[in-house]
């Protein structure tokens, strides 16, 4: 089982050359080189050129590299997409995706320009329309031409659009968040939680990471390097979890248990589906260890 850890994915402003250089040294699993919110209108073109040059230069190691374009309805989108395709990052992150047709049009553009086949498309879910259409958007992953690899939640924009308040525990948005996780899992794509804005509130950040992990997210998007290590810690399987997972796998791998749907381990009845979940836990742990060794 080959799995890529996406515990921590940090936004970096595309207009800041020092930030782009620093992105090559941080312990985040991924970096989003941002051409949208972090860049002023009069700096868009220069930021685009700078990001393309940084991605082509490489040096990001095992970190997954995303380029976030400006939105469909902006004058920069077409040029952003063209430039991002030429740079060939791991993924291109598209803001404010609200229906699957947008992804199909991008897929057609990638196909017609013979863009590098490794490039994935990720969609930001950050509008009321996107929430209503989230299953349909996720279903675009069935069409390989869309290259849909995952969702990123944009809860700041969603809060602005709906007037829902961002409070500890995120109760006003929890049903929307859960629907996005369900849609992603239904169609086999990954999903990253939105950012936590109060960078001085370490306790609140940790609590939101724990909530995101427990809801089923693969990781969280971040806005400050200080958030990377605590985020990685929450989304990494603990030693005890890995030990228990290995024990489950070993039990089901015994010749006498290979045909069984349930086995007993330490007085507990364990179903085969738990062993399948355990294999993913071990795969994630091994992928994380491979990155740090």
C-alpha positions as CSV (number, residue, x, y, z in Angstrom):
1,X,0.0,0.0,0.0
2,X,1.6,3.3,-1.1
3,X,0.3,6.3,0.7
4,X,1.5,9.9,0.7
5,X,1.3,11.7,4.1
6,X,-0.5,15.0,3.9
7,X,-0.6,15.9,7.6
8,X,0.5,19.5,7.2
9,X,0.2,21.6,4.0
10,X,1.5,25.2,4.4
11,X,0.3,28.2,2.4
12,X,3.3,30.3,1.2
13,X,2.8,33.7,-0.6
14,X,4.0,33.5,-4.2
15,X,5.1,37.1,-4.1
16,X,7.6,36.6,-1.3
17,X,10.9,35.2,-2.6
18,X,12.2,34.5,1.0
19,X,9.1,32.4,1.7
20,X,9.5,30.4,-1.4
21,X,13.1,29.6,-0.4
22,X,12.1,28.7,3.1
23,X,9.4,26.3,1.8
24,X,12.3,24.0,0.7
25,X,13.5,23.6,4.3
26,X,10.3,23.2,6.4
27,X,9.0,20.0,7.9
28,X,5.5,20.3,6.3
29,X,4.3,17.4,4.1
30,X,3.3,19.9,1.4
31,X,3.4,23.6,0.5
32,X,0.9,25.7,-1.4
33,X,2.6,28.4,-3.4
34,X,-0.2,30.9,-3.5
35,X,-1.1,33.3,-6.3
36,X,-4.5,34.1,-4.9
37,X,-5.4,35.6,-1.5
38,X,-1.8,36.2,-0.4
39,X,-0.9,38.3,-3.5
40,X,-2.0,41.9,-4.2
41,X,-3.6,42.6,-7.6
42,X,-0.6,44.6,-8.8
43,X,1.8,41.8,-7.9
44,X,0.0,38.9,-9.5
45,X,2.1,38.7,-12.7
46,X,5.4,39.0,-10.9
47,X,4.3,36.4,-8.3
48,X,3.3,34.0,-11.1
49,X,6.7,34.2,-12.7
50,X,8.4,33.8,-9.4
51,X,6.4,30.7,-8.4
52,X,6.9,29.1,-11.8
53,X,10.7,29.6,-11.5
54,X,10.8,28.2,-8.0
55,X,8.9,25.1,-9.0
56,X,11.0,24.5,-12.1
57,X,14.2,24.9,-10.0
58,X,13.0,22.2,-7.6
59,X,14.7,21.5,-4.3
60,X,11.5,20.8,-2.4
61,X,12.5,17.2,-1.6
62,X,9.7,14.9,-0.5
63,X,7.4,17.9,0.1
64,X,4.3,17.9,-2.1
65,X,4.2,21.2,-4.1
66,X,0.8,22.8,-5.0
67,X,0.3,26.0,-7.0
68,X,-2.9,27.8,-6.1
69,X,-4.3,29.8,-9.0
70,X,-6.6,32.7,-8.9
71,X,-10.3,31.9,-9.4
72,X,-12.2,31.2,-12.6
73,X,-13.9,34.6,-12.6
74,X,-10.7,36.6,-12.3
75,X,-8.6,38.1,-15.2
76,X,-5.6,36.1,-14.0
77,X,-7.0,32.6,-14.1
78,X,-6.2,31.6,-17.7
79,X,-2.6,32.7,-17.4
80,X,-2.2,31.2,-14.0
81,X,-3.4,27.8,-15.3
82,X,-1.1,27.9,-18.3
83,X,1.9,28.9,-16.2
84,X,1.1,26.2,-13.6
85,X,0.9,23.5,-16.2
86,X,4.2,24.5,-17.6
87,X,5.8,24.5,-14.1
88,X,4.5,20.9,-13.5
89,X,4.0,20.9,-9.7
90,X,2.6,17.9,-8.0
91,X,-0.8,19.6,-8.0
92,X,-2.7,22.7,-9.0
93,X,-5.2,24.0,-6.5
94,X,-8.3,25.7,-7.9
95,X,-10.2,28.2,-5.7
96,X,-14.0,28.3,-5.4
97,X,-14.9,25.3,-7.4
98,X,-18.7,25.1,-7.3
99,X,-19.6,22.5,-9.9
100,X,-18.0,19.5,-11.7
101,X,-18.2,21.3,-15.1
102,X,-15.4,23.5,-14.0
103,X,-13.1,20.5,-13.3
104,X,-14.1,19.0,-16.6
105,X,-13.1,22.1,-18.5
106,X,-9.7,22.2,-16.7
107,X,-9.3,18.5,-17.5
108,X,-9.9,19.2,-21.2
109,X,-7.3,22.0,-21.1
110,X,-4.8,19.7,-19.5
111,X,-5.4,17.1,-22.1
112,X,-5.3,19.4,-25.1
113,X,-2.0,20.9,-24.0
114,X,-0.4,17.5,-23.1
115,X,0.3,18.7,-19.6
116,X,2.5,16.4,-17.5
117,X,0.5,13.4,-16.5
118,X,1.7,13.5,-12.9
119,X,-0.1,16.9,-12.2
120,X,-3.2,16.4,-10.1
121,X,-6.0,18.9,-9.7
122,X,-7.3,19.8,-6.2
123,X,-10.5,21.8,-5.6
124,X,-11.2,24.3,-2.9
125,X,-14.6,23.9,-1.4
126,X,-15.5,27.4,0.0
127,X,-18.9,28.5,-1.3
128,X,-22.5,27.6,-0.4
129,X,-23.0,26.3,-3.9
130,X,-20.0,24.0,-3.5
131,X,-21.4,22.6,-0.3
132,X,-24.7,21.8,-2.0
133,X,-22.8,20.3,-5.0
134,X,-20.0,18.6,-3.1
135,X,-21.0,15.0,-4.0
136,X,-21.2,15.9,-7.7
137,X,-17.8,17.7,-7.5
138,X,-16.2,14.7,-5.9
139,X,-17.7,12.4,-8.5
140,X,-15.6,14.1,-11.1
141,X,-12.8,11.9,-9.8
142,X,-14.4,9.0,-11.7
143,X,-13.3,10.8,-14.9
144,X,-9.6,10.3,-15.1
145,X,-9.2,13.3,-17.4
146,X,-10.2,15.7,-14.5
147,X,-7.2,14.4,-12.5
148,X,-9.1,15.3,-9.3
149,X,-6.9,14.3,-6.4
150,X,-8.5,16.0,-3.4
151,X,-10.4,18.8,-1.6
152,X,-9.2,21.7,0.5
153,X,-11.8,23.4,2.7
154,X,-11.8,27.2,2.6
155,X,-13.7,28.0,5.8
156,X,-12.8,31.7,5.9
157,X,-14.5,32.2,2.6
158,X,-17.4,30.0,3.6
159,X,-17.8,32.0,6.8
160,X,-17.8,35.2,4.7
161,X,-20.4,33.9,2.3
162,X,-22.8,32.4,4.9
163,X,-22.2,34.7,7.9
164,X,-21.6,31.6,10.0
165,X,-19.3,32.4,12.8
166,X,-16.0,30.5,13.3
167,X,-16.2,29.5,16.9
168,X,-14.3,26.9,19.0
169,X,-15.7,23.5,18.0
170,X,-17.0,24.9,14.7
171,X,-20.6,23.9,15.5
172,X,-22.2,26.2,12.9
173,X,-20.2,24.6,10.1
174,X,-19.8,21.0,11.4
175,X,-22.6,19.5,9.2
176,X,-21.1,21.1,6.1
177,X,-17.6,19.9,7.0
178,X,-18.8,16.3,7.6
179,X,-20.6,16.3,4.2
180,X,-17.3,17.2,2.5
181,X,-15.4,14.4,4.2
182,X,-18.2,11.9,3.2
183,X,-18.1,13.1,-0.4
184,X,-14.3,12.8,-0.6
185,X,-14.4,9.3,0.9
186,X,-17.2,8.2,-1.4
187,X,-15.1,8.9,-4.4
188,X,-11.7,7.9,-3.0
189,X,-10.0,11.4,-2.9
190,X,-8.1,13.0,0.0
191,X,-9.3,16.0,1.9
192,X,-7.5,18.7,3.9
193,X,-9.1,20.9,6.6
194,X,-9.1,24.7,6.4
195,X,-6.7,27.0,8.2
196,X,-6.8,28.1,11.8
197,X,-6.5,31.8,12.0
198,X,-5.3,32.6,15.5
199,X,-1.7,31.7,15.3
200,X,-1.0,32.7,18.9
201,X,-3.6,30.3,20.3
202,X,-1.6,27.0,20.4
203,X,-4.2,25.2,22.5
204,X,-7.1,26.1,20.2
205,X,-5.0,25.1,17.2
206,X,-4.2,21.7,18.7
207,X,-7.9,21.1,19.6
208,X,-8.9,21.9,16.0
209,X,-6.3,19.5,14.6
210,X,-7.6,16.8,16.9
211,X,-11.1,17.5,15.8
212,X,-10.1,17.4,12.1
213,X,-8.2,14.1,12.6
214,X,-11.2,12.6,14.3
215,X,-13.6,13.7,11.6
216,X,-11.5,11.8,9.1
217,X,-9.4,14.5,7.4
218,X,-6.0,13.5,5.9
219,X,-4.4,16.7,7.3
220,X,-4.8,20.4,7.7
221,X,-3.8,23.5,5.7
222,X,-1.7,26.0,7.7
223,X,-0.8,29.7,7.6
224,X,2.4,29.8,9.8
225,X,5.5,27.5,10.1
226,X,4.9,27.3,13.9
227,X,1.8,25.3,13.2
228,X,3.7,22.5,11.3
229,X,5.1,20.4,14.2
230,X,2.0,20.3,16.4
231,X,-0.1,19.5,13.3
232,X,2.2,16.7,12.3
233,X,2.1,15.2,15.8
234,X,-1.7,15.1,15.8
235,X,-2.0,13.5,12.4
236,X,0.8,10.9,12.9
237,X,-0.2,7.5,14.2
238,X,1.2,7.0,17.7
239,X,3.6,4.2,18.5
240,X,0.9,2.4,20.4
241,X,-1.5,2.7,17.5
242,X,1.1,1.3,15.1
243,X,1.9,-1.6,17.5
244,X,-1.8,-2.5,17.8
245,X,-2.2,-2.3,14.1
246,X,0.8,-4.6,13.4
247,X,-0.7,-7.1,15.9
248,X,-4.0,-7.1,14.1
249,X,-2.3,-7.6,10.7
250,X,-0.2,-10.4,12.1
251,X,-3.2,-12.2,13.5
252,X,-5.1,-12.2,10.3
253,X,-2.0,-13.3,8.4
254,X,-1.7,-16.5,10.4
255,X,-2.6,-19.5,8.1
256,X,-5.4,-20.6,10.4
257,X,-7.0,-17.1,10.3
258,X,-6.7,-16.2,6.7
259,X,-10.2,-17.4,5.8
260,X,-11.8,-15.9,9.0
261,X,-13.8,-12.7,9.2
262,X,-13.3,-12.3,12.9
263,X,-10.5,-13.2,15.3
264,X,-9.9,-12.8,19.0
265,X,-6.9,-10.6,20.1
266,X,-6.2,-10.0,23.8
267,X,-9.8,-10.8,24.7
268,X,-11.3,-8.5,22.0
269,X,-13.2,-9.6,18.9
270,X,-11.5,-8.0,15.8
271,X,-13.2,-8.0,12.4
272,X,-11.3,-8.2,9.1
273,X,-12.2,-4.6,8.3
274,X,-10.2,-3.5,11.4
275,X,-7.2,-5.3,9.9
276,X,-7.7,-3.4,6.7
277,X,-7.8,-0.1,8.6
278,X,-4.7,-1.3,10.5
279,X,-2.8,-1.8,7.2
280,X,-3.5,1.9,6.3
281,X,-2.2,3.0,9.8
282,X,1.0,1.1,9.3
283,X,1.4,2.3,5.7
284,X,1.0,6.0,6.9
285,X,3.5,5.4,9.7
286,X,6.1,3.8,7.4
287,X,5.7,6.6,4.9
288,X,6.2,9.2,7.6
289,X,9.3,7.4,8.9
290,X,10.7,7.1,5.3
291,X,10.4,10.9,5.0
292,X,12.3,11.6,8.2
293,X,15.0,9.0,8.0
